[in-house]
């Protein structure tokens, strides 16, 4: 409580926290505003008949906005996709590479502007696609999902509305990053997942009470106990691994000070065990569920039969190795985007730094790449295990959805830890004790002595 008091004791921090909370409330209110011409309840019923698919994963990260066909149904996905596309293009297009490395702040601002333009295009295409998906749910004898407009008119209106909603969500994330507590995009995803937890807890408590009364078609109490134990174990594993890193010692060349004495500075480079974060799990889930989703709305029987073999509901022991392999692939792929050993080694060489026993330059790059590959492999296996363990138990409990899956816990815990660290740094800058107990940086009092 004292740390929370310190947080609200500084006027600037208080404004940042309140500003962030207000924008998150606006985001959650927009989730309940549906696109004109769509019956959200009938659409949810139609998608629910299709069972678990890509839509469950997308709906999870949009905070329930997708199945409600809200104006925020696309969420932050177009912006994230545009950012990844430009990062990939930077590796093959020299002009973009120069903007990222040599132009400084002006180059980054130009890339951010292009990211916004690409977000507009991707949002309109995706909006047009899910508008067609909503129209495909109009089937004879069932509820009317889309009404009152011509097919082309509805698709254009829905695409425009969803594009504006995606841009507004992008703006909210940028404002939270600049004027709030930071991590705006992650906090929006975090808010979407946490918003569904009360409903999930209510469903879980009702099913547990029914299980204790030996109600029919309800798993025994031992299954629920096993689920809670697995969630607790996953929670501890996520906290442990997300805060784990490998220290690479770095020494800098001796330099003469004003007194003519030479000194050598030493530091270390922290390499996280899970550098890629939760993105490999999101990509893997989307890729695996994508064929089943296409088969559901194209009525291609051959694709439906093929996708059934990698479904966790029907062939879990085939789905598991496929999911692990795809997760490992995307872990290496995404890590190669966010960390470049050649660039890091080159920057170390220019600043006079070196790893003891390793020559600066190419050998340092090979050394860092070898360590990073080992860490990435361990991190990929950790992501796969954390995602699969709760899913094994959830297969025996129908109706809980993805709220208790490992992916949700990864995002919630990871974003919470990042936000706490961000608030910690802001508090320490203003000579207040932070939130973190271990490794906490002490501020200095007005007398100059350590606080």
N, C-alpha and C positions, 0 to 999 in steps of 0.2 A: 504493500500500500504506500510505503514511503517513496518508492520509485515512481509510482503512478502520480503521487503528489508532485514530485520533481518534474515530471513530464508536463503537468499543467501549470507549474509555477512560472515557466518562462512564456511570456506573451507570444513570441514568434512560434514556438513549438505548439502552443495551444491552438493558434490559428491554423497551423498545418494539419493537426489532427482533426479539428472540427471541419476544415475544408475537405479533407479526405472522406470523412464520414458523410457529409452532405452529398458529395458526388456519388458515393456508393449507394446512398438511398435513392438518388435520382435514377441510377442504373437499375436498381431493383424495381422501381415503379414502372419503368419503361418495359420491363419484361412482360407485364400484364396487359400491354396495349397491343391488340391483334391487328394484323393487316386487314384493310377493308375488303369485304367480300368473302371472308373465310369464317366458317364455323369452327372455332378452336376445339370445342368439346367433341364434335364428330371427327375431326382430324385426329385427335388423340386416340379415340376409339379405333379408328381405322389403322393407325400405326401400331397400336397395341396388339391387334390381331396378327400382325406380322412377326411377333416375338422379338427376341433379342437380335439386334443388328447394329449396323453402323449408327443408326439414328439414336440408339440408347447412349452411345459414346458421345456423339455430338451434342445431344440434349444435356448430358451431364456437364460438359464444359461451358454450355451457354446458360446454365442455371435454370433449365426448364423452358427457355424461350423458344427452342426449336419446335418442340411438339405443340406449343401454343400458337405457332406461326406468328410470333410477336414481331414488332418492328426491329427488335434486337436479336432476331433469330440467328443471324450470321455471327453475332458476337464479335470477338476480336480475331476470329480465324482469318479473314482476308488480309488483315494487317500483318499477322504473323507469317502467312504464306508469302506475301510480297517481300517482307524482310529477308526470308530465307532465299527466295529467288534471286534477289539482288546480291546477297552474300555469295551464292553459287556463281553468279555471273562475274563477280569480282575476281574469282579465281581463274577465269578464262578470258576476260576482257581487260586488256592492259589499261584502258582509259579509266575504268572503274577502280582498278587496283591502285592507280596513281592518286585518284581522289581519296581513297581510304587511307593511304599511307603518307602522301606528300603534301596534300592540300590543307591538312589540319582541320580546324573548325569549319572553315568555309566549305571544304570538300564534304565533310560529314553532313553539313546542313543541306547541301545539294542532293546528296544521296537520300536524306530523309524526305526531301521534297519529291524526288522520283518515287520513293516508297509510297507516299500518299497518292500520287497519280496512279500507280499500279494497283493500289488498294481499291480505288474507284472502279477500275476495269474488272478486277477479280470479283468484287462485290456484286456488280451488275450481272456478270455471267452466272455466279452462284445463285443469286436471287432469281434469275430467270429459270434456272434449273429446278430449284425447289418449288417454284410456282407451278411448273409443269408436274412435279411430283404431287403437289396438293390436288391438282386437277385430275390426276390419274386415280385418285381415291373415290371419285364419283362413279359408283357402280350401281347398276339397276337393282332395286330392292333393298339398298342400304341407305344410310344417312347421307344427306347432301352435304358435302364438304365445302365446295365452291359454288357460289350462286351469283346471279344478278348481272354478270358481265360476260361479254364475249371472251372466248379463250385467249385471243391475242391481246385484247385490251386488259384483261386481268393480269396476264404475264408481264406486260410492260409496267402496269401500275405497281404490281408486287415487286418487280425488280428495282424500280425507282425507289419505292418506300424502304425496302431492305438495304439498298445502297446508302441512303441517307442515314438509316439507323446504324449501319456499320461505321460510317464516318463519324457519327456522333459518339459511338463507343470508343473509337480510336482517339477522338479529342479528349474524352474523359480520362483515358489512360495517360495521355501526354500531360494533362493538367495535374493529375495526381503525382506524376513523376517530377514535374517542375515546381509545383507550388504546394504539394502535399508531402507525405512522408516517404515518397519514392516507390519504386517497383509498381508503377501504375497498372501495367498490363497484367502482371502476376496477381495483383490484388483483385482485379476484376474477375479473373478465373477463380480465385479463391472464394470470392463472395458468391459466385454462382454455385459452387459445390456446397459451401456451408449452408446456403439457403435451403437446400433439400434435406439437410440432416434432421431437422425437427420432424418432418413427415416420416423419414426413415426410422427414427427412434420410436415414434408412435406405433408404426407398423411392427417393429421388432418387439416392443413390449406387449402388444396385443397377441402376437403369435406365441410369445413365451408363456403368457398366461393361459392360452388355449392348450399349449403343450403340457403344462403342469396339470391341467384338467383332463388329459388324455383324450383330447378332441380328435375326431377322425381327420385324415389327410393333413396332419400337422406332424413335423418331425419330432422325435423324442427330445427331452430336455438336454440330453448329452450333446446333441448337435449344436444347440445354442451356446452351451458352455464352451464347446470346442471353438466356435466362431469368436467368442469374446476373448478366449486365450490366444487365438491366432492373431486377432487384431492388436492385442496388447504387445505380443512379440514383434509384430510388424512395426508397430509404433516405436519400440525401442530400437529396432534395427535401422529404421529410417533416420532417427535422431543420431545414432552412432555413426552411420556411414556418411550421412550428409555433412557431418562436421569433421570427418577424417580427411587427412591429406598427407602427402609425402613431402618432407622438407629436403630440398636440394641446396646444399651449401654453396654460397657464391662469395668469392673474394674479389676485392678490387685492388688495382695497382697502387703501390705506395706513392704518396704525394707529400711534398714538403709543405709544412705550414708556415705561418708568419715568423715563428722562432727558428726556422731552419731544421726542425725535427721532421723526420719522415714517419708516416703512419699508414697503416693498412686497415681498411674498413672491411668488415665481414657482414654478410647478411644471408638470407636463404630465400628460395623460391618455393612457395607452397603449391603443390599439384594435387588437386582434389581427386579422391578415389572415383567419384562419380562426376566427371566433368560435364557430361552431356545433360545431366538433370533428368527430368521426366519426359522430355521430348521423344526419345526412342520408343517408349511404351505407347505414347499417343500415336506415333506413326505406325508402329507394328499393329496396334488394334485396328486402325483405319484400313490398312492394307489387307488384313485377314478378313475383315467383315465386308470389304467392298464387293467382292464377287457375289456374296449372298444377297447384298442389297440390290445389285443390278439384276440378279435373277428374280428377285421378288417382284420387280416392276416391269420387266421385259417378258416374263413368262417363258424364259428359255429353260426347258427341262434339263438339258445336258449340263448347263451351268449350275442349276440348282442341285443336281446330284453330285457334281464335283465339289461345290462349296460345302455340302453337308459333311464331307469327310474331314474338314478342318473346323468343324463347329464344336465349341466346348460343351454344348448340351448333348450332342449325340456321339461324338468320337473324341472324348477328352484326351485320350492317350496318343492320338494322332495330332491333335491341336497343340499339345504341350511342346513337343520338339520343334514344330514349325514356328510357334510363337517365340521360343527361345532363340532359334536361329535368326529370325527376322529382327528381334530385339538386339542381338549382338551386332548384326550388320548395321543397323541404324545408329547404334552407340558409337561405333568406329567412324561412321559417316559424319555424324553431327559433331563429334569431338574434333575431327579434322577441320571443321568449319570454324569452331570457336577457339582453337589453339593451333598455332602454326610454329613448329619447332625451328624451322629455318629462320623465320622472322625474329623469333625470340633470341636465338643464338646470335644473329646479326646485331640486334640491339645491345646485347650483352657485350659483344666485342667492341662496338663503338663507344660504350661507356667505360671501357677498361675492366669489365668484370669477366671472371672465368670460374669454372668449376674445378676444384682442386684435383689434379691428376688427369684432366681432360684438356686437350688443346682447344683454344677458342676457334670458333668458326664451324666448319663442317663436322668435325668430330663431336663438338658440343651438341650440334643438331641431332646427330645419330644417337648420342647418349640420351638426350631428352626424349627422342622418339621411342627408344626402347623402353624407357621407364613408363612413358605415357601409354604405350600399347599394353603393358602388363596391367597398369591401373585400370585402363578402359575395359579390358576383358573381365577383371574382377567386378568392376562396376556394372557391366552388362549382365553378368550372372546374378548379381544382387537385384537388379531391376526385374529380371525375369522371375526370380524366386518370390520376391515381395508381391508381384502382381498375380502369381499363380496360386500361392498358398491359400489366400482367402477365397479364391474362385473355386477351389476344390470343395470347400464347405458350402459355398453359396449354391452350388449345383444341387444340393440336397434341401435347400430352402428357397422356395419360389415366392416372389413378390417383394424381395428386398432391393432388387435392382443393383446398381453399381456403387451406391453410396458407401458400402462397406468394403469395397474392393481395394486392393493395394495401390492402384493408380490414384484413387482419391486421397488416400492417406499420404502418398508421396507428395502430391501437390499441396495439400493443406499444411503438412508439417514443414515442408521445404519453404513455402512462402512465409509461414509464421516465423521461422528461424531467420530468414532474410530480413523481414520487417523489424524483428527485435534487434538485429544487429545494426540496422539503419538508425533506429531510434537511439540505440546505444551510442553510436558515433555522434549524433546530434546533441545528446545530453553531455557527453564527455567534453565536447567543444565548448560547452557553456559551464564547465566546472561542476557538473552534477554527477552523482553516482548513477551508473546505468543499470540495465536489467540483468546483465550477465554476471554471474558470480565468479566463474573460473576464467582466468586470463583477462580480467577486467582491467582496463587502463585507468589509472588513478589520475584525477585532475590535480591542479595546483591551487593552493590558497592564495589570497591576496599578498601574504607575506613572502611568497616565493617558495615556501616549504611544501612538501607533498601533502595532499589533503588526506 
